[in-house]
Amino acid sequence: MAALLVAVCVSQTRSAQSSSVTTSQAAPKPLLLEKDEGERRIWREPPPGDFVLKVSPKNNGSQHLVMGTEDMAPGDEFPTHKHLGQDEIVYIEKGIVHVHLGDQERDLHAGGTVFIPANTWVSVKNAGTETVSVLFVFSAPGFENYMRCDSALANERVIPLSLGEQKGCRHEGHVVYKDLEESPKK
């Protein structure tokens, strides 16, 4: 009987918790966005580039996906890093990228796809002479917090971050950068 009572109490508590979580989060809003629509942001650190966040908890209330686009000038790269809590897909819309993914390495062309499981080291570099356009999707929110922290809205002044602020951005975005992990801490 005591076990039955405990089971009923636990079930009611879980039910109350799940309904309060459900009601406290706004339902995601459907979106229809053109190529250049969304939250345009400018990276704080060189090379100066921009990206557009299209789907995220902040943009439309999505609690399960984050999606955006970014253009990479020749020579630009996403340095070696890993995401601690999200899988990621990068789709190459235009251009050629050179990708290091775990123990794999190769060039991918327009139409190519990179699937990056959580906790897998990855780097992506524009390997061509033209601008590369990529689309990225994360399986869960998190990294967009880093992206917002290390950027400014397109109409705001771009102010560089201190080393401490950069570290805070990485922590907030659940990301580890390899070069920063291997270099001595200051």
C-alpha positions as CSV (number, residue, x, y, z in Angstrom):
1,M,0.0,0.0,0.0
2,A,2.8,2.4,0.9
3,A,4.5,1.7,-2.5
4,L,1.2,2.4,-4.3
5,L,0.8,5.7,-2.4
6,V,4.4,6.7,-3.3
7,A,3.8,5.8,-6.9
8,V,0.6,7.9,-7.1
9,C,2.4,10.9,-5.4
10,V,5.4,10.6,-7.8
11,S,3.0,10.4,-10.8
12,Q,1.0,13.4,-9.6
13,T,4.2,15.4,-9.0
14,R,5.6,14.6,-12.4
15,S,2.2,15.4,-14.0
16,A,2.1,18.8,-12.2
17,Q,5.7,19.5,-13.1
18,S,5.2,18.7,-16.8
19,S,2.1,20.8,-17.1
20,S,3.7,23.8,-15.4
21,V,6.7,23.5,-17.7
22,T,4.4,23.3,-20.7
23,T,2.3,26.3,-19.7
24,S,5.4,28.4,-18.7
25,Q,6.9,28.1,-22.2
26,A,5.2,29.9,-25.0
27,A,4.3,27.7,-27.9
28,P,6.7,28.0,-30.9
29,K,5.5,30.4,-33.6
30,P,5.5,29.2,-37.2
31,L,7.9,31.2,-39.4
32,L,8.1,32.1,-43.1
33,L,11.4,33.8,-43.8
34,E,13.2,34.9,-47.0
35,K,16.9,34.3,-47.4
36,D,17.9,37.6,-45.8
37,E,15.2,37.7,-43.1
38,G,16.0,36.8,-39.4
39,E,18.2,38.1,-36.7
40,R,21.3,39.4,-38.5
41,R,24.4,39.6,-36.3
42,I,28.1,40.7,-36.7
43,W,30.9,38.7,-35.2
44,R,33.0,40.8,-32.6
45,E,36.3,39.3,-33.6
46,P,38.0,39.4,-37.0
47,P,37.5,38.5,-39.6
48,P,34.4,40.6,-39.6
49,G,31.6,38.4,-40.8
50,D,27.9,38.1,-40.2
51,F,25.3,35.4,-39.7
52,V,21.5,35.2,-39.5
53,L,19.8,33.3,-36.7
54,K,16.4,32.2,-38.0
55,V,14.9,29.6,-35.6
56,S,15.7,29.6,-31.9
57,P,13.9,30.0,-28.5
58,K,14.4,33.7,-28.8
59,N,13.3,34.1,-32.4
60,N,10.2,32.0,-32.5
61,G,10.1,29.9,-29.3
62,S,11.5,26.7,-30.7
63,Q,12.7,24.5,-27.8
64,H,14.1,21.8,-30.0
65,L,16.0,23.3,-32.9
66,V,18.2,26.2,-33.8
67,M,18.8,27.1,-37.4
68,G,20.7,29.9,-39.2
69,T,22.8,30.8,-42.2
70,E,26.3,32.2,-42.6
71,D,28.5,33.4,-45.4
72,M,32.3,32.7,-45.3
73,A,34.8,34.8,-47.3
74,P,37.7,33.0,-48.8
75,G,40.1,31.8,-46.1
76,D,37.4,32.2,-43.3
77,E,37.0,29.3,-41.0
78,F,35.1,27.9,-38.0
79,P,38.1,26.9,-35.8
80,T,38.4,23.5,-34.3
81,H,35.7,23.1,-31.6
82,K,33.1,20.7,-30.2
83,H,29.5,21.2,-29.0
84,L,28.9,19.6,-25.6
85,G,25.2,19.1,-25.8
86,Q,24.0,19.4,-29.4
87,D,24.4,17.5,-32.7
88,E,24.8,19.9,-35.7
89,I,24.2,19.7,-39.4
90,V,26.0,22.1,-41.7
91,Y,24.7,22.2,-45.3
92,I,26.9,23.8,-47.9
93,E,24.6,25.9,-50.1
94,K,27.4,27.5,-52.2
95,G,31.2,27.1,-52.6
96,I,33.8,24.7,-51.3
97,V,34.7,24.0,-47.7
98,H,37.5,21.9,-46.2
99,V,36.3,20.0,-43.2
100,H,38.1,18.2,-40.4
101,L,35.5,16.0,-38.5
102,G,36.8,13.7,-35.9
103,D,39.3,11.5,-37.8
104,Q,37.9,12.4,-41.2
105,E,39.1,15.2,-43.5
106,R,37.9,16.3,-47.0
107,D,36.6,19.0,-49.3
108,L,32.9,19.3,-49.7
109,H,31.1,21.2,-52.4
110,A,27.7,22.9,-52.8
111,G,25.0,20.4,-51.8
112,G,27.4,18.7,-49.3
113,T,26.4,17.9,-45.8
114,V,28.4,17.7,-42.5
115,F,26.8,15.8,-39.6
116,I,28.6,16.6,-36.3
117,P,27.6,14.5,-33.3
118,A,27.9,16.2,-29.9
119,N,31.4,16.1,-28.5
120,T,33.1,15.6,-31.9
121,W,35.9,18.0,-32.9
122,V,35.2,19.9,-36.1
123,S,36.7,22.7,-38.2
124,V,35.3,24.1,-41.4
125,K,37.3,26.4,-43.7
126,N,36.4,28.2,-47.0
127,A,38.8,26.4,-49.3
128,G,37.8,28.2,-52.5
129,T,38.1,31.6,-54.1
130,E,34.4,32.6,-53.8
131,T,32.2,33.2,-50.8
132,V,30.8,30.1,-49.2
133,S,27.2,30.0,-48.0
134,V,26.2,27.5,-45.3
135,L,23.1,26.6,-43.4
136,F,23.4,25.2,-39.9
137,V,20.9,23.3,-37.7
138,F,21.4,22.3,-34.1
139,S,19.4,19.5,-32.5
140,A,18.9,21.6,-29.3
141,P,19.3,25.2,-28.2
142,G,22.6,26.3,-26.6
143,F,25.2,27.3,-29.1
144,E,23.1,30.3,-30.3
145,N,23.8,31.7,-26.8
146,Y,27.5,31.8,-27.7
147,M,26.8,33.2,-31.1
148,R,24.8,36.1,-29.6
149,C,27.3,36.7,-26.8
150,D,30.2,36.9,-29.3
151,S,28.4,39.2,-31.8
152,A,26.3,42.3,-32.0
153,L,23.1,43.0,-33.8
154,A,23.8,44.4,-37.3
155,N,22.8,47.9,-36.3
156,E,24.8,48.0,-33.1
157,R,28.4,49.1,-32.5
158,V,30.8,46.0,-32.3
159,I,32.8,46.1,-29.1
160,P,35.5,43.3,-28.6
161,L,35.1,41.1,-25.5
162,S,37.7,40.6,-22.7
163,L,39.2,37.1,-22.3
164,G,36.9,36.6,-19.3
165,E,33.9,37.6,-21.3
166,Q,34.9,35.3,-24.2
167,K,35.2,32.4,-21.7
168,G,31.8,33.2,-20.3
169,C,30.4,33.1,-23.9
170,R,31.8,29.7,-24.5
171,H,30.4,28.4,-21.2
172,E,27.0,29.8,-22.0
173,G,27.0,28.3,-25.4
174,H,28.2,24.8,-24.4
175,V,31.2,24.9,-26.7
176,V,34.9,24.1,-26.3
177,Y,37.5,25.5,-28.7
178,K,40.5,23.2,-29.1
179,D,43.3,25.9,-29.4
180,L,41.9,27.6,-26.2
181,E,41.9,24.2,-24.4
182,E,45.5,23.3,-25.3
183,S,47.0,26.7,-24.7
184,P,48.0,27.7,-21.2
185,K,45.4,29.5,-19.1
186,K,46.0,33.1,-18.2
